[in-house]
Amino acid sequence: MPVNDIPFMMKLMMKNMRTRTCFIMLTLFFFNVSASAQTKTTTSPSDKLNNYISSLKNDDDLTAANWGFCLMDPATGAILAEYNKEKSLMPASGMKAITTLSALNILGADYKYTTTLEYDSTITSGILNGNLYIKGSGDPTLGSNRIKGNQRFDTLVNDWAVKLKNLGITIIKGNIIADANAFEDYSTPGSWNWDDIGQYYGAGPYGLNVYENAYTIYFSSTKTTSRVDSVFPAIEGLTVYNDTRVGAGSDAFIYGAPDSYYRYVVGGIPAGRKEYTVRGSMPDPPLFLATELKKALEKNGITR
């Protein structure tokens, strides 16, 4: 196969921030080429890569951008090509690959998270004389509807309530406590961008996660106006301020801080739409899960 025909994939992930800073990550996958094939051209794969990096340096769209690139030999650690390799950059979604590899290496492929219901005190004549705890271990899939075989959060908490009822519990004297102590208290690092933390992909990790710590706002729009029709899951106390523009593209963003129940939606929504969706990060996932369990218990005849 001629070198000039070597397929390689380069993914350029850029995000324009309000500070006019761009962050770029480049991931390249190369295929082996036989020595005989290399004689058919004078441009080596290494030269092609360096030429492409040079073209990025001179790209007008990247004049004010911060970006870097480093390709290393995984066996020897030798640097094969680089640009700004020492610069500290926001890793963005590429960090997911490192997190996944780290988890597989440290926890193992067969590791399973556990989430347990626990109680203190005693159960007497159907009365739990203490608190009920939901003890998390950081499971990122708990209550997610995108995992095959998983129970969605509402089905899950109802199943928990039924099991507690089958134990003979009819009254809980104490509180329902979401125990998220498996992780540290602050789920959102101070370095995260304000543009990101209100979005679904900006949801922080908790010791007790649920439904991927996200929710969806459903909009409808006419030619000139938009409105919020519903939010799923419904989150008690959540207030959504709609400041979107109709016909100004499809770039609606949700702004809001962790633990704050005020959310501001700005940007554009297409005209003439029904059930146009924008996803955001939950203010307090552990509290949401405890509240949902409380509702399920009441539905199944268990009171507090």
N, C-alpha and C positions, 0 to 999 in steps of 0.2 A: 504494500500500500504506500503510495507516494507521500512524503512528508507534507506536501501542500494540501493533501486531503485528510490529514489527521483531524478527527473530530475532537473538539474540546468545548466544554460548556463553561461559560462565565456568567455568573449571576451578579448583577449590579443592583445593590439595594441602597437607594438614596431616599432620604427624607428631608424635605425643605422645612426648616424650623423658622419660627418668627425672627430668630436672630440671624437668619440668612446663613446658617451653618449647615453644611451637608455632611452626612456621615456615610461612608461607602465601605462596603465589605465585598471582597472578591473571593469567590471560591472556584477553584479550577480543578478539573479532573482530566488527567492526561492518559493516553493509551500508549502502550509499548510499541516501539517501532523497531523493526529488524535493521541490522547494520547495512544490509544490502539495499534496503529502501532508502536509507539516508543518503546514499550516494547519488540519488536521482535529483537532488536539489541542493542548492548552496545555502538555503535558509534553514537553520536548525530550529527545533521547537523552542530552545532557550532564546534564540535571537527573535523569534516571532513574539514570544512573551514580552521580552524587554522592549521590543518595538511598540507593542500595544500599551505598555506602561508609559512609555514616552509620549504616545499620542494622548493619553489621559492627562499627563502633566500640562499639555498645551491646549487642552479642551477649554474653550471659553466658558462653558457651563460650570466648570469646576474651579474657576479662578479664585473664588472666595471660600472654597470648600476645604474642610479638614478631612483628609483621607490618608490611608496607609495600606500597605500590602506587604505580605511576607510569605514566601513559599519555601518550605524546608524539606529536606530529605528525611522521611520518618525513621529511617534506619540509622543514619549517621548524625542527624541534627544539622548538617551543613545547609547554609542558606543558599538557595538556588537563584532567587531573585527577590528584590525588596525595593520598597520606597517608603520612607518615613517609618521604618520598622520599630523605632523606639518611641514613637508618638503614642500617647494614651488616647484612645478613642472609645466612644460608646459602642459596645458590641452589638446592640440591637438583637434581632431574632436569631442571628447566627450563634448566639450563646446557648440556644436550646440544644444544639448538638453537643456542646461541651458538657452541659448539665446532664443530658441523657447518658453520655458515655461515662461520666463520673458515677452516676447512680448505678449503672450496670457493673462497673468495676468495684464499687464499695459495697453495694447491697446484694449484688448477684441477680441473675436473670429470673430466679424463682422467688424473689422476695415479694411478700404480700403485706400491704398495709392492714392495720386492724383499727377499727373504730368500735368502741364498746359502750354499752349502757351500764352504769354502775350506780349504787345507792349507798348511803350511810344509814345508820340507825337500824331499826327493825320493821318488819311487816307484821302487823297484828290485826286480825279480823278484816283483812283487805285494805288496811290503812298503812301506807308507807309513812313512818314517823320521822322522815328526814328528807334529804335532798336527792334528786335524780340528776345524774351527771351524764353528759355525752362526752366521752373522752376520746379525743382525736390523736392521730399519729402523723398528721400531715398528708393524708391520702388526697392526691390531686383529682381523683376520679369519683369521689363520693357524691352520689346524687346526680352525676352527669348522665345525660340522655344520649351521648355520642359514643359511649363505650358498649360494645356488644355484650348482652347479657346483664347489663347494669340496670338497677332500679332508679328511675328518676326520683328526685328528692321527695316529691309529694307521695309517691307510692312507697318509698322507703320509710318515711316517718309514720305512715299509716301502718306498715308492717310492724314497726317497732311498738306502736300503740297496741296492736292486737296481741303481740307477744306478752306485753306487760299485763294486759287484761286477762290473758290466759293463766298468768301467775296468780290471779285472784286480786290484783290491786284495783281498787275502786276510788281511792282518795290518796292524794299526795299532799302531805302537810307542809313539806318544805318547798324549795325552789327547783326550777329546772335550770341547770347550770351547764353552759357550753365550756368545756375544758380544752382550751387551745394552747396549753403550756408546752406542748411538744416543740413549738418554735418560739422565738423571741417575740416580744410584744409588738415591735414596729415592723409592719409588713412591707412598708414602702420606703426604700432608701432615699435620703435627701437629695441624691444626685439625679433621681428620675425626673424627666421633663414634665412640666405642668400640662403640656399638650397631650401627654400620654396617659397619665395616671387615672383619668376619668373614663378612659376607653376600656373595652373588654380585655384587650391584650395588655392593659396596664394594671390588671388586678394583681395585688400582691399575694404572696403565699402565706397561709395561716396554718397553725397547728391543727385547725379544724376547718376544712374547706367544704363547700357545697355548691353543686351546679356550676362548677368551674368559676365560682365567685363572680358570676356575671348575670346580667338581666337584659331584657330587650324592651325598648320603647317603640310602640307602634304608632305611626303617624298616618294621617290622610291629608290630601291637599287638593285644592281647586287650582284655578289659573293664577290666583293672587294670594291665597291664604293657606296656612297649614295649621293643624291642630294635633294634640296628643290624644289618641283614642284610648290607649291602655298601656299598662306596663306588666310584663311577665318575667319572673314571678312578681306578684304584688308584694311590695316591701312596705311594712308599716312605717309611717312617718316620712316616707320619701316624697319630696316636693320637687317637681320638674318645671323649670321655667323655659318656655319655648320661645326662642329668639331666632328661629330659622328664617331664611329667605326662600321664596318659591321661585323656581326657574333659574336658580343661580348655581346649577351643577348638583353634584351628589357628594358633598363633602361635609355633611353635618357631623359635628364633634360634640362630645359631652364633657363638660368641665365640672370638677368637683373633687374635694379632698377626701381621703380615707376618714371614716367615722363621722363625716358630715352628711346630713340627709338632704342637702340642697344640691340640685344638679341643674346646670345651665346648658342648653343645647343651642349651638350657633352653627352658622354655615348654611349651605344650600340643600334644598330638597326639590326633586323634580315636580313639575305641576301635574295635576290630574292623577294622583296615585292613591291607592288604598293599601293599607298595611305596609307602608314603607317602614323599614326597620333600621334602628340604630342601636348598637349594643354598648353597654357600659359596665363598669366595675361596681360590685356591691359595696356599700359603705362599711358594713360589718357582717361578713358571712357567718361567723359563729353565732352571733345574736340572731340572725335570720333563721338559722337552723333550729335553735332553741325555741323560737317563736312558732315555727312550723310544727315542731313536735308537740308543743302545748295545744295547738289547734287540733292536731290529730288525736291527742288524748281526750280532749273534750268531745270530739266527734264520736269516740268509742266509749263514752260514758265514764271516763276517769276525770275527776274534778280535783281542783286544788283549793 
